[in-house]
Amino acid sequence: MKLSLRQKFSFIFISLLVFVTIFSSAFTNYELQRYYRYQIGRQLETQLDAVEYFILYDANLQQPPDPDFYTYISGVAQASGLRLTLIDSLGTVIYDSNVSPDSLFAVENHISRPEVRKALKEGHGSHERTSATINEPLFYSAKTIDHPTIRVIRLAIPLVEINQVLRDVRWKIFIGGGLALLIFGFIGTYLANRIASPILKLSRAAESVKKGNLEAYFIKETQDELGELADVLNEMLSKLRQDLIQMRRLEKVRSQFLGNVSHELRTPIFAVQGYLETMLNDTNCDAETQKKFIAKAYNQAVRLNNLFTDLIDISRIESGEMKLTFTAFNAVKWLKNQVKDLQASANENGIHLSFSNPAGLHKALILGDQERLNQVLVNLVENAIKYNRPQGTVEVGLAPLGDQIEIFIRDSGRGIAEDHLPRIFERFYRVDKERSRAVGGTGLGLAIVKHIIEAHGSQVKVDSWVGEGSTFRFTLKIIKEGRS
């Protein structure tokens, strides 16, 4: 049978209480009996000393078993209320207050009695047993004396009354222990309920969470370890809720990502397929048309290759597989080289591309992965070129910003509406979908830029005004700064 926590607490408490009650009762009873036996022994020793005094210093007691001796010693025994026995050195009973003089001859020799043997050996002895002479439980105490006829005097006290008193006391102890057990049992059960109640409530809340109720709450009823446990569980549950929200968000993003990838792949593949089918099925297609279709198929293949490359890059970045190698390099020289390399693309699109260094820096050393930062700059500048207005401008520059260098790319393009700005760094998010595909964009460039810059401990920020243009900027840690 499965016991609840409350039942276990109650069982343990009551079991301990029963054990303590029985043990204390038995110990008290033992100590009480030992105390009574000790007091009886002390009383008999005192009485023995008194009897010894009467025997040794009273002339009437010098010649037992003279009738006068019997009469006098019987008075002494009667006054003490004890059984008195006088024994000679051979163990013969000379006098016994419970035996008439004419019956003494029938009393067996007492030399073998334990208290007599011990008294003859050590001077004093005691023993407890049922008397063979009068068939009653007695406590005996014997003592040797220096008398011509009497060698051992022995006193005995009946144990019937004493045992009755002890029984009464024992019953009172047991009854008192039982009442205490009953009272403390109720108290223990109440305390067990008080202790177990918070634990049971925590258990019920945990069971509710197990069944999927993440809105459950672990009630803190105490300020002890259970209260601390409730706080820890609530904190864990809060983190679990956050994690679940994050998992759901990631699942949604993953689903959207797969849908977007499928869509982005399908478009160039279908285009290439269409161009090839046209050339295969159109037997009258002249060389010029074929060349045109091949060029379009090639452009779609390039787009497809770019898409695969960006997908691989973003996957490596997010999985941590892409490791960055940080080195120090001259920011001014690096930007000038990038502008120079991108001039051909700008000229081809009729865009004026320039380098700007308003603070006159010339030895600004920055720390970063130059290869990945090249990728960032190419993405941002090419976007600025592609989405610019005819005869527009693109300005690439840098400026000091505390202990950092700010890199900026400013264009005179059409700008980005404010409601699009929070989402432009999401994968496959496009402000102008048709124009993005027309210029060959994969929809992953800004997402890659965001991840690379964040890996450098910075963030990409953008300011944009519709009809006026946009400015993308980020900062990198500066090592050394110089002005021309």
Secondary structure, DSSP 8 states (H G I E B T S, - for coil): ----HHHHHHHHHHHHHHHHHHHHHHHHHHHHHHHHHHHHHHHHHHHHHHHHHHHHH-GGGSSTT-HHHHHHHHHHHHHHTSEEEEE-TTS-EEEETTS-GGGGGGS---TT-HHHHHHHHHSEEEEEEE-TTT-SEEEEEEEE---SS--EEEEEEESHHHHHHHHHHHHHHHHHHHHHHHHHHHHHHHHHHHHHHHHHHHHHHHHHHHTT-TT-------SSHHHHHHHHHHHHHHHHHHHHHHHHHHHHHHHHHHHHHHHHHHHHHHHHHHHHHHHHH-TT--HHHHHHHHHHHHHHHHHHHHHHHHHHHHHHHHHT-S----EEEEHHHHHHHHHHHHHHHHHHTT-EEEEE-TT-BS--EEEE-HHHHHHHHHHHHHHHHHTS-TT-EEEEEEEEETTEEEEEEEE-S----TTTGGGTTSTT--SSHHHHHHTT--S-HHHHHHHHHHHTT---EEEEETTTEEEEEEEEEEEE--B-
